[in-house]
Amino acid sequence: MSKLSFRLFFAILLISSVCMMMHEVHGQEMCHGRIPGDGSCDAGTCSSQCGQSFPGSQGSCVQTFINRFTCQCNWPCS
């Protein structure tokens, strides 16, 4: 019986110490913006336009409809 209570005590101690050491994690929100275009998107042009329109953003081409693409900019919200 003493071995069981000894193991149980250390299991509870281990679990509680791990829970106390864990910090609360906050995910960073991402803001999005679209740059209108003619349905075709070039990755290099999209990145440069996003950098000019939304400082600190990264641009990528996203498909909106069949064979239609738009430039979407993503940046961390502040």
N, C-alpha and C positions, 0 to 999 in steps of 0.2 A: 504494500500500500504506500509506503514511503517513496518508492521509486516513481510510482504513478503521480503522486502529488508533487514530487520534485520536478518531473518532466512537464506537468501541467503548469506549474508556477513559471518555469522558464519559457514555455511556449507563450503564455500570456504576457510575460515581460518582453519577449522579443516582438510580438505583434504590437504591443502598445508603444515600444520605442520606435519601431518603424513608422507607425502612424504619427507620432509626434515629430519625426524628422521630415516627413513629407510636407512640402510647401504647396500652397494652392497655386495651380497653374492657370494663368490667364492667357487665352489666345488673342492674338492681335487681329483686329478687324481689318479687312481689305476693302478699299473703296474701288469702284469701277467707273469707267467712263468710256463712251464710244465716240469714235471720230467718223462722221458720215463719209461715205464714198460712193463709187459707182458700182459696187458689187465685186470688184476685184481688189485684192489686197497683196501688197508686197511687204515681206517681213522687215526689211531694212527701212523702208519708208515709214512703215507703221511705228517702229521703235523711235525714229527721230521725231515724228509728229507727236507722239505721246510725250516725249521729253520736253518738247516746246509747249504743248498745251497744259500738261500736268507735270510740274517739276518733280523729279524723283520717281517717276512711273516707268513701268516696263510695258511694252506693247506686244501684242500677239494677234495674229489673224484668226478670227473665229467664224465658223460657218453659220449663217443665219437661215438660209433657205437652200434648196438644192442648187449647187454651183454658184451660190452667192456668198460673199465673204465681207466682213466688216472688221475694222481695226478696233480692238478692245484694249484699253489701258487699265493697269492695275497698280495701286500704290497703297502703302500702309496709311490708314486713317490716323489723324492726330487729334 
